[in-house]
Amino acid sequence: MLTTADRKKDLNLDVQDCASLKKEIRDTYERVIYMNTGSSGPVPYSFYRSLEKYKDDCHDFGPGALQSIMNLKANVSSLRNSISLMIGCGAESVALMHNTTDGINKAINSINWKNEDEIVIAYPEYISLMLPALRASKIYGAKLKIVPCDENGDYLIDDIFSSVSRKTRMIIMSHVNYFNGTRNDVRKVCAFAREKGIITLVDGAQAVGCIPVNVSEIGCDFYPFPAHKWLLGEEGAGALYVSKEVLSDITPPSLGYHSVSSYHPDKGYILKPDASMFEDASFAYLSLYVFKRAIDFYLTSASSIQSEISRLTTLLKKKILEIPSVKLITPLDFENSSGLISFQQKEFSSLDTCEKLFTDFRIVARTIPFPDCVRASVHFFNTDDDINKLISFLK
């Protein structure tokens, strides 16, 4: 008897190159010009086809059958390997998460905080970084030392250094600032912290899938990121990098059957010896299949994707600089920025600008509260024509 997989063996499940995927995305979202990947990326339909294997197993064996479970475990293991290749670490340093915030909370709450330990963090910062830090202050007595930002939302690395004291336990920062796309010198900060025995948490939400990321070269202790932004994966999946150096000094804040090697009601439990100790229970397996497909595409196309993002963002920023009534907030050089471009129309509020962008040109962007601006996310699937339509509106 033919299985479902046999019946679909001639189905092409893969998109092999950037040009094909770009066409697919633009055909799918032909009603809008999508420039909000920094919030949530458009998932290509071909990525959803990776779910065929999971559905086949459920139809042929049942979701709880041994064969189905073994296949799920194999996909999780393969996903972990793909993530490690993408971010430059060993698979044993990767924990699967539900999203970036999940990873941030587990990282911060794994620390054995002592009263008056200090956390250095910039403000404003993304709320999912600020709230767990504030909670650590409220629950554990840690003290927040705030690094102030300028009117564009940027801060000086030297201000981070000058905020550090002998009580500093952790430095928290974003690899790429969500409000203006500035690429921070995380490698310099992490090297400084490592010399002083300070734990570092770098939020990779706006970096992974957009700019080169190598956590081993960065030298951070924690690096959480999602599937659903620049990688174009599905909501409900993400990952947390945990350095080998910090593993012996932390305790996962929540435990489940994925977290331990063994347990006994009388003898207690033994945590897994690697980052998977942060994985407590069942995953959103459907999202993980899409996550795996998204990463595998990125691994084969990273250079082309980054190059096109660089070209398009530079084009947009140079054109914005030619418009006197618009202020560019994002750095011009791609080496110091990313796929996020933030700007202000001097005569209109960011909300009015964003609403008119959609009603007049069907351009999907978003507002940022500080600095009060519009943020456009430019990915490889965008085009010169998309850029020109945005500029036409701004003029």
N, C-alpha and C positions, 0 to 999 in steps of 0.2 A: 504494500500500500504506500502510495506517495505521501510524504509529509508536506506540510505547508511550505517549508523551505524548498523542497523539490519542485513544487508547483511554481515557485517564484524565482527559480534559479537564474532565469534570463533577465530579471529586472535589474536595471542599472540603478544602484543605490548611491553612487558617488558622483560628485562634481569635482573634477580633477584640477581645475585651474581658476585663477582669479577672474579671467574674462567671462567664463561660464557662470560663475557664482554671482558676479556683478550683474549680468544680464538677468539671472533668475530673480535676484532681489529687486531690481528695478521693474521687472515685469509684474512681480507680486505686489509691489507698493507703488504702482503707476499713478495712483490718485493723489499722492503727496510727494513732496521733496523731504525726505527724512533726514533731519539733522539733530537728532536727540539720542544718539547711541550712548552718550555719557550717562543717560538715565537708564535706558534699556535698549539693547540692540535688536534689530529685526532678525528673527530666526529664519534662515533659508528653509524652504520646504524640503529640500534634499537632506538637510540635517535630521528632520523628523523621520525620514525613512530609515534612519538607524534603529528605530524602534521595531522594525520588522522582525528582528531576531527575538526580541523580548515577546512580542505578540505570538510569534510562531511557537515558542516554547510553551506559552500559556495555553495555546490551542491544542498542541500536540501532547503535552505531558500534564498540564495543570500548573498553576503558579507556585504551589508548594511542593511539587515533585522534586525528587533528588536531582534529576537532570537539570531542571530549571534553576534550582538553587546553585548548582555547580557552575552553570553558565553565568549567572549573576556574579558570582565570586570571581570568575575569570575576567568578566568585563571590568569589575572594580579594580582588580590587580593590573589589568592592561591600562586603565585610566590613570592609575597612580604612576605607572611608568611613563605615560605620555606627559603628565604634568611635570614630572621630574626632568624630563628632557627639555621641556619648554622653559622652565625657570632656572635650570642649571644646578640641580642638587641630586642627591640619591633618593630613590623611591621611599626609603625608610624615614625620610624627613618630611613626608607629605601626609597630612590628614585631610580627609574629605569633610566638607562642611556643607551647610544649607545655603550659605551666602557669606558675604564679607563680614557683616555684623556678628554673625554666629562665631566666626573665627576671632574677631576682636574681643568679644566678651569672654570666650574661653581662654584666650591668651592672658588678658588682664587679670581674670579671676583665678588663674592657676598660680599666681605669685603668692608666696608666703609673706604677705604684707605685714610690716611692723608700724606701730604708731610713729608718726612724723617722718616716715619714708616720703620721698618727694617724687612727683611725676612732672616732667617738663613737657609742655604741649603748647602749641600756638593757638591763638584765638583771634578771629573766628576760625574754626575748623569744622569739618563735617560732623553733623550731630551724632552719628554712630561711633565716632571717635571720642567726642566730648562726653557723652552720657556715661559710658562705662568708666571713664576716668573720674567723673564726678561721683559715680557710685562708689568707686574705690576710696574716694575721699570721705564719703559719708559712712560707709560700712566699716572700713578698715583703719580710718584715721590718717590715710595718706594725704599729703599736702600738695595741692596743685600749684605749680609755678608757671605762670602764663607768659608766653612770648608774644608781644604785641605785633600786629600786622599794620602795614601802611594802608593808604587809601585804596590801593589796588588789590589788597588782600595778600600781599607778599610780606615775607619777613627775612631778616638777615640770619645766616647760619651762625655768625659770630654772636648774635643775641641768644641763640640756643646755648652756645658754649658758656657765655657769661652767666646764664641762669643755673648752671650746674653747680652743685655743692657736694660736700662729702656725704650728704644724706640722699642724694639723687639715686633712685632705684631704677627708674625707667624713663626713657625718652620716647614720645609718641609723635609720629609725623606721617604725612602723606607723601608717597613717591611723586604723585602729580596732584597739585591743588585742584579740587573739584570746581572751585568758583572761577578760576581764570586760566587753568591749564598750565601753570608754571611747573616746570620739572625741577624738583628740589635735589640738592646735592646730598643724597642719602648715603652715598658711599663715604663721604667725608665725615658726616655725623656719626655713622656707625663705627668707623675706625677710631674716632675720638672716644666714643662710649666704650668700646671694647678695651681700650687701654686703661680705663678707669673702672672696669667691672660693672658697667651700667647696662641693663637690659634694653634692647631696642625693639620697638614695634613699628613697622612701616606698612601703611595701608596701600595696597596695590590695585585698588578698585579701578582707577583711571589710567593705569599703566599697562597691565597685562593685556596683550592683544593689540596694543597701539604702539608702544615703544619697546626697544630691547630690554629684557629683564633677566638678570642673572643674580640670584640671591646669594650665591657663594661669593661673587665679586662684591656685592653690596655689603655683605658682612653683618646682616641684621639677625636678630634672634627669632622674630615672628614676622611673617609676611602673608596676610590674608588677602584673598581676591575672589571675585565672583565669576560665574560662567556667563551671565546674561548681558554683559555690557559689550566691550570691544571684541570679545571672542565670538559673539553672536550665538551664544548658547541659550539654554532655557532657564527660566526662573527656578529657584529651589536647589541650586547646586553651586558649589564653590570649593575652595581649598585653603588650607593653612599650612604654610611652611614653618617648621620648628627646627631650630639649629640643634646639632648634637651637644653643643656646649651648654645649652640652657636646660636640657632634658632632666639632668640630675637634680636641679634646683626647683622644680615645679611639680605641682599636683593638679591633675585635671579637675575642674570644678564640678563635673557631672560624670557619672559612670554608668555603663551598661555592658551587655555581653560582648560588644566589640572592643571594650577598653582593656580587658584583662586576658592574661594567659591561662589563669586558673583561679578558682576560689573555693572556699569551704566555710560553712557557718562557724566552725570552731577555729580554723587556722587562718581565716581572713582571705585576702586575695593578693594576687601578684599582677601588677600592671604590665601591659605589653612594653617591651624595652625601647620602642620607637614612637614616632609621632602619632601612630594609630591609637595610642592610649587616649587621644582626644575624641575618638569616634565612639559614641555610646550605643546607638541603636540603629534601627533600619534607616536606609537612605531613601531619597526620592529617586528610585531606580530609573524611572522614565527619563528624568532630567539628566541622570548620569550617562545614559546612552547618548543623548544629544551632546552633552559636555565632551564626551570622548570623541565624537565625530567632529565637533568644532575645533578641538585642539589638534587633531590629526590633520585637518585642513590647514590650520595655522602653521603647523610645523613644516609643511611643504611649501608654504607661501609667505612666510614672515617677511622676508626681504622685500618682496614685491608690494606687500600690504603697507609696510612702513614707508617705503619709497613714495607710494602714491599719496599716503596721508601727508607726508612732508611736502610734496609738490602742491597739493591742493590747499593745504593750510597756509603755506607761504603765499600762494596766489591770492587767497582771500585777504590775508592781513595786509599785503601791499596795496590792494585795491581799497581797503578801508582807510588806510593812511592818506589816500588821495581825497577823502571826503571831509571837509572842514567841520561839518556838523556832527561827525561821529568820532568818538574817542575809543581807540583800541586799548584794551587793558592787558591782553596777553602779550608776552614777549615775542618779538618778530622772529628770532632764530629758532628753528625747529629743535636744535640741540638743547635749548633751554625751555622748550614747551612740549606740546603734545597735539592731540587731535581736537582739543577744546579751544575754541576762540570766543572770548568774551568782549563785549563792546557796549557802549552807551550812546544812544541818540540824545544829544544835548537838549533838544526841545520836547522830548516825549519820555514818559516813564517806561521802564522796561516792560511792564505789563501791557501797556498800550502798544508798544512796538511788537511784542510777541503775538498779541491778538491780531494785529493788522498783517503781520507776516503770514499768518495762517489764512485769514479771510481773503486777502488780496492775491497771495501767491501759493497758498497751500504748503507753506514751508513750516515744518514742525521743529521748533526750537523750545527753549525754556528760559524762565527768569531765574536770577540768582539774587537772594536777599542782600548779601554784602559781598562786594560792593553792588549796589543796585544796578544790574546790567542784564543783558541778554546773552545767553551762552548757546553757541552753535557747535554741534559735534560733527566733525568732518571725517568720514571713513573712506575706505578705498572704493566703495560702491557709489560714492558721490561723483559728480562730473563737473567739468568746467562750466557747463550750462547752469548747473545748480548754483555755483558760485556767482555767476553773472546775474542770475535772477535775484539773489539776495542783495547784491550790490545795486541793482536797478531799483529795488525797493528803498534802500538806504539813501539813495540820491534824491 
